[in-house]
């Protein structure tokens, strides 16, 4: 019997490299996630497992606890090698181009440390928001930087096989291979994420969803971004609708209201300045959620881009742009904000009711003999630590010798965390 290991927030039945290769080789389809085309550096694909194939992953999520992962996201990023021509301009932004639906789309190369930071941030966010089995983002399941050109090429070639007749996906994958061969992508960054089936980018919902439901989903995402700030101190930094996922039919996250939201792509995530974070906390404590969201419009991305300068992408979150009408609509009058607060507060209360019901269900004494299937909520630190063994550092954590200064410092830090 294969021993399951826990890594990145899911149970993996083998090592991460073998698991993702198995998943890809047994996919029924791999499709480019069109709505993420505006991403400055990455390209994201969805991979769906063939029916009847045993998934190498099991979820740790409320409505799907211990169920097989049937769908994953794979983000591909070009990584700068750090080796530059001595005559070159050090301030020049290195880029590569990928063919999209109608034209070439330029993508900038990321620094290796920037890509690692993104992985660490997403892992940290998942860890800090999994306590009640309703994480804000997908769990990372695989991360790698392919520095050998042949290995990078082979990985992309594997993605082509299940893509079938999807012309756009094949075109993009061929474009990535061409960039690898030409050296425009010196290193290939890969981030794999689990994702429950039924989630799609919010960008696509505007084309066919009634406005009344759109408003509910917008508010779900707004509340998720506030929760992200309160629980982790982060702003996602790139909250256009292609980086927000919605499942319209899942239940159990808002009492009496179907649907749930997730946040992806933390390449531009940034810590919120202390004074602004404190202001958000104060406004939320006064049930002024709409006013708190206004602060997000004043933030900057990790690349120092001011979000307020791009209302068409980011203004919808803070009521400065309406994605339904594609018009600048600034809600800042007291009566307008009050109306929005009523809606946000009602949705927040529905979420809290659903969370209480989930806690009662999982903590029911009748489940005491099946805690592997029904863990006590909130999840203990011991459980959460086992989920993330080594993921933050990108590999297996080294066991520190008890005599080393680093070990003693780590022990003192953990002791303070427990006391706090």
Secondary structure, DSSP 4 states (H G I P E B T S, - for coil): -PPPEEETTEEESS-HHHHHHHHHHTEEEEEE-GGGGG-SSEEEEEEEEPTTPPPSEE--SGGGTTPBP-EEEEEEEEE--S---TTS-TT---EEEEE-SSSEEEEEPBPHHHHHHHHHHHHHHHHHHTTTT--SBPPEEEEEEE-SHHHHHHHHHHHHHTTTT-HHHHHHHHHHHHHHHHTSSSEEEEEEEE--TT-EEGGGGGGTS-HHHHHHHHHHHHHHHHHHHHHHSEE-S---GGGEEEESS--SSBTTB--EEEE---TT-EEPPHHHHHHHHHHHHTT-HHHHHHHHTT-B-TT--BGGG-HHHHGGGGTS-BTTTTB-----SHHHHHHHHHHHHHHHHHHHHHHHHHHHHHT-GGGGGGTTTS--SSPPHHHHHHHTTTTTTTSPPPPPPTTSHHHHHHHHHHHHHHH-
